[in-house]
Amino acid sequence: MQLSEMKFDGPVPVDGYGPGFFRVADQLYQGAIIVLPGEVLSWEGLADLSPLLAAAQEYDVLFVGTGPTHLPLAPEFLRQFDKLHLGVEPMATPAACRTYNVLLSEGRRVAAALLPV
């Protein structure tokens, strides 16, 4: 099996995560975060849609890390993004980080809203 290093131009990948924290672009963030092209924001959680909606023109797909396990999102949460024709993919946070990084490496316009594990 051949392994290739993933290279990133522009937006940055999620480097790591652990109990209550994330590492993005070699910086440590405590608690929930939003990773957008060019910036990382603190996030109040699933009820806090304003920063995600304000940056909606910057991404096509939003990966929502729901913590250690996959949890469904509230219909109202999904409706807000449907109105803007944006894809929303909820999954456990570890899977959301991996999927975000892979699509980012392919040059896709992605964002991640991540609850800590």
C-alpha positions, 0 to 999 in steps of 0.5 A: 500500500502506498501512502501519500502525504496530504497537502493543504493550500489555503484552508487548514485541516483539523490536526487532532482532537481529544477530550474537550479540545481540537488542534487546528493549524497547530493551535489548540482550541478548547470546546466546540469550534467551527472551522471555516476557510481561513478562520476557526471560531468558538462555537456555542453548539447546535443552537448557535447557527448565526456564525454558520449562516453568516459564512454560508457563501464560503462553503458548499457542505457543512460537516457537523461533528455531534460528539463521540457518537452520531446524533440526528440534527433537529429538523429546524437546524437542517431547514435553515441550510436547505433554504440556502441549498447547502449540504449538511452531514451530521456524524460523530466528531471523529468521522466529521474531522476525517471526512472534512480533511479528506474533502479539503485535500480534494479542494472542496468548499467545506466547513466543519462545526465540531462538538468535542468528544 
